[in-house]
Amino acid sequence: MHAKKIMFVIPSLGGGGAERVASHLLSEFSRKDVRLLLVLFNKSFEKTFYDLPNTVRVRHIRIKPFSNIIYAGAKFVLLIIRLAKIIRDEKPDSILCFMDYTNIIGILSNILAGSKARITISVRTSPMLHFRRYARNFFNDVISVFMKLLYNKADAVIAVSEWIRNDLIDKFNIDSARVVTIHNPVDIKGIDSLAGQELAHPWYSEDIPIIFTAGRLSKEKGLDYLLKAFAIARKSCMLRLVIMGKGAEEVVLRNLSRSLAFEEDVAFLGFMKNPYKYMKRSTIYVLPSLYEGFPNVLVEAMACGLPVISTMYNPGANEIIQHEKNGLLVPVADEKALAAAMVRLLNNPEESERYAREAKKKVEEYALDKIAAQYGKVLRDL
């Protein structure tokens, strides 16, 4: 009997949360008796970036980028046709898609190919918060319609939090029997190893507390509120802020830090392959997001032994953080509450250390081997 072939489909392997999850699962599954194929829509991928095993084959669907709605529609159709051809050629036993745009293409391609592959899709963020409240536009309205029409045709739908699972069932009429909650995995051993690497940044050799955050520099990440909170908190004590990540809002955020007159105490470090050596040596991790599905970076900070402050980024935020047990939760878009939480932890080191200890215990629930086993069960007999 031949080994099962599993096809992963994701737009690209950049530095986002879904990409890290895919790379972790590929590495973990490579230890099992399966054949692994990764299909990407973006050719700007270097296999060594995520240190994927050599046993993972990579195929690209190269399509010229389009700038307007008509051509974007043409690109969508071409992606479906070309992915269907790959499915016919490769004959996978199971297909796992990441992110809503890719989920839709994956389902339609599998139907077009006449494939009997089991198709599993992964939903990374709350459809109601993303598509209806914070990022509503024509493109997302179309995605939302396709989700309602097609998601019940998937064999399984993985939601990264219980809140998202309920959102899909209640608001998008997805069959509850198809939807399973699997949290994102954390490679605890890998993080521990990377966190121990040397760090040359001069701030980390000085005795000044450092607030750390990481993620895409976009509006939904709430970084403007973090900058405003930092401006309030630093009136009480010496403080620095390190922001790691890239995105469209970088110029806006730099200008805001300048207007708040603390530009010299904020470091924009861009994207780094190893953020963990910075996390490990920082004082507090802050997640200021307006909404999230399951914020990988928050759990990674907990794995690094940092006390964490998070916004209540969705009604399921307490799936990760239990307020005043393993961290602090504050309202969304409230710089005063965020500043007060920062000052509270800075002024109460024993409380801060207790939260950090409890956070490390919580992270064990998301250990890579445990989460990979849950994915394997959904993908069938991995």
N, C-alpha and C positions, 0 to 999 in steps of 0.2 A: 504493500500500500504506500503510495507516494505521500511525502510530507505536505501538509496543508500550505497553500499559498495565500498570504495575507497582503492585500494592497492598502496602503495608506495614501490618502489624497488630501493635500493641503496646498493653498496658493503658493506659499514660499516658506523658507526656513530662515526667517529673520530673528529678531530678538524678542518677539512677543511671547505671551504666556502659552497660547495654543501650540506654538512651534516648540517650546521647551517640553511640553507634555508629549508631543509626538516623538521627539528625539529620545526622551526617557523611555517611552514604551518600546520603541524600535530596539534600543539597546537591551532592554530587559527580555523582549521576545526573542532576540537573537540567540539567547542561551537555550532556547527550546527547539524542538524538532519541527521547525516551520521555515518556509521560504518567504522572504520579505521583499516587497517592492514598494518604493516610495515614488509617487507621481506628484510633480510640482508644476504650477502654472507660471512660475517665474524662473528664468534661466540664471539669474544672478545668485546662484547658490554654490558655495564651496563645501564639499562633503566634510572637509576637515574642520569646518567651523564648529560643528556640534560633535565632532569625534565619533561619527557613526561607525558601527562595525563594518568591516569590508564585505560581509555577507549581505548587506542591504544594497539591492540594486536601485538605481535612480533613473527615472525617465522624466523628461521635460516636455511640456506642451508649449511650444514657442509660438505666440501670437502677437503681432504688432499691437502696441497699446493704442486705444482709440480715445478721442477726447469729447465726442458729443453723444447724445442719447441714441441716435440711429446706429452709429458705429459700435457703441457699447453693447447694443442689442445683437449686432452681428458677431461681436466677440463672444458673447454668451452662447450663441448657437454653435459657433465653431468649437468652443471648448467642449460642449456636449458631444458633438460629432467625433472629435478627436479622442476624447476620453472613452467613448463607446468603442472606438477601434482598438484602443489599448486593452479594454476589458475583453473584447473578442479574441485578441491575440494572446493575452496572458492567461485567460481563463482562471481568475482567482476563485478561491473557495469562499473568501470573506473580504469585504471592503469596509474600511473605516475612514469616514470623512470628518474633517474639522472645519468649523465655521459655517455660518448659514448659507452664504453664497455658494460655497463648495458643496455643502450638503445637497442643495437643490440640483446642482449640476451632476453630482454623483448619482442621485436617484434617477434623474431623467436619462443619464447615460447608461445606467444599468438596464433600464427598461428598453432603450433603443438597441442595446447590444443583444437583447434576448437572453440575458445572463440569468443563471440560477444562483449566482453568488448571494450569500447572506450580506445585506447591506446595513451597516450601523452608522448612525450620524451622531455627532457630538455638538451640543448647544452650550456655548460658553458664556452667554450673558442673558439677562432677562429681556425677552422680546418686548414686553410692555414698557419697560423703562427705556430701552435703547430705541426701539422703532416708533414708539408712540409719544414719548415725552422729551427726551434729550437730543435725539438725532433724527427727528422726523424730516424726511425729504422724499422726493419722487422715487429715487432709487430704493430707499428703505421701505416705502409703501409697497412697491412691487415685490420686494423680498418677503414682506409680511404676508401678502396674498399667496405667493407660492408656498410659503410655509404651511398655511392652512390647507392648501390643496394637496400637497405632496407628502408631508411628514408622516401621515398615517400609512404611506406606502413603504416606509422603511421597516425593516424587521425589528430594529431596536433603536431607541432614542436615548442617548446618554445625556443627562443633565448634570452639571457640575455642582449643583446645590439643590437642596430640597425646595427652596423657594422657586428656583427656575423650573423644577419639575411641576410644581403646582401651577405656575404661570402657564406652562405649555398645555396642561390639562384643562384648566379653567377658562383661559382666555383664547386659546388656539384650538380647542376641541381635539387635542391629540388623545388617542386611546390610552388610558392609564396603564393598561397591561403592557404597552410598548415602552413606557418611559421608566428608566431606572436612574437613580442618583448614584453617581460615582464621583467623588471629589478628586481634585487634581493630585498627582503624585509628587512627592518631594524626595529627591535623591539625598538623603541625610548624610550618607558616607561621603558622597561626592562633594557636598557643601562643606563638610568638616575639613576635607583635604584642601579645597581651594581657599577656604577662609584662613588657613594657616600660612599661606604664601606671604612673602615679604611685601611691605607697602612703603613706598617712598614719599608719599604726599606729606609736606611739612606740617600741616595742621594736626596730623595724628601723632606727632611727637610733642605737642604742646598740651598743657593742662587746661584746655577750654572745651566745654561740652559741645558735642556735634550732633545736630539733628540730621537724620539721613532719610532720603526717600528715593525711590527709583521707579521708572515706568515711562511710558510714552508721554511726550510733552504735548498733550491735547486737552481741550476744554473740559472733557468729562472727568479728567484726573484731578480737578479741583486745586491745582497748584497755586493759582492766584490767591486762594483762601489760605493756603499754607504760608505764602510770603507775607500776607497781612498778619497772620497769627504770629509769625516769627518777629515781625516788627513790634508787636505788642509785648511778646515774651522777653525780648532782649532789653526792654526797659528795666526788667527786674534783675537781670544777670548777664554776664558775658556769655555769648552764644554764637555758634556758627551753624550754617546750613549747607549740606551737600545734596545736590540734585543730580541724579544720574539718569540719562536717557536722552533720546532725540525726538523731535517732532515739530509740527507746524507752529506751535505756540512759543517756541524758544525766544524769538525776538520780543514778543509781547511780555514774557516773563522777565527777561533781562531788563527791559525798560521799566517794568513795575518795581523791580528791586532797586533800580537807580532812583526812581521817583520817591521811594520810601527811605532813601538815604542810608542804605546799608549794603551797597553793592560789594564792598570789600569783604564782607562777611558771608557771602554766598558764592559757592563754587558750582558751576555748571560743567559737569565732567563728560557729557555726551554718553554714548553707549559703550559699555565695557563688557568684555567676555566674562570677566570674573568680578562681579560686584561684591562677592561675599567677604573678601578681605577688608573692604571698606565697612560693610555692615558690622562685622565682628568687632571692629575697633571703634564704632560710633557709640553714642550714648543712648539715643532713643530712635526708634523707627516710627515714622508717621505716614499713614495712608490717608490722604485728604480727599479721596475720590467722591464724585457725585453719585456714581453708580458703578457696580462691578458685578460679575458673575461669581467667580471664585478667585480672589486675588492671590495668584501664586507667590508674588513677591512678599506679601504679608507673612505667609507661612514660612517662606525662606528666611525672613528676618527673625522669626521666632526660632527657627532651627539654629540660627547663629547665636542664640542666647541674648537677643535684644529685648528689652521691654518695648511694647508696641502700643501705639495710640491709633485708632482707626475711626473713621466716620461710620455711621450706620448706613453704609452704601446701598443696602437693600434690606427688606424686612428679615432676611435670613442672615444678616451679618453676625448674629450671635451663634451661628453654627461653628464659627472659628473662635471668636473672642467672646468669652463670658465676662461681662463688665465687672471690674474690680476683683476678678479671680485670676485671669491670665493676661490682663491688659485693660485698657480703657476705651470705651466707645463714646463718641460725641456726635451731635447732630450734624447733618450734611450742611455745607455752605455757612458755617458759623465760626468765623475766625476767633471770636472772643472765647468760645468754649474750647476751641482747639488750643489757643494760647494758655488758657487756665490749666488744661490737662498737661501741657508741656512743663509749665512752671511747677505744678504739683509733683510730677515725677522727679524733676531736678532737685526739688527741695526735700524729697523724701526717699533717699537712696535705699532704705530697707524695703519700703513698699515696692520700689522699682525692681529690686533684686528678686523679690517674691514673685512678681508677675513674670519675670524672665524665666525663673525656674519652672513655673506652672506652664508657661508657653512651650518650653522644650518638651514637657510631658505630652502636651496636646498634639504636637507635631508627629509623634509616633503613630497616630491614627492614619497619617497620610504617607507612611513609608512606601517607597517605590514598589517593593515586592508585594505588599498587601494590595495596593491599588491595581498593579498589573494583573494580579490574580483575579480581581473583580472584572477587569476588561476581558481577560481570557475567557471567563465564564460567559460573558455576553457574546463574545465572538464565536463561542462554542468550542469546547474541548482543546483549548490551547494549553 
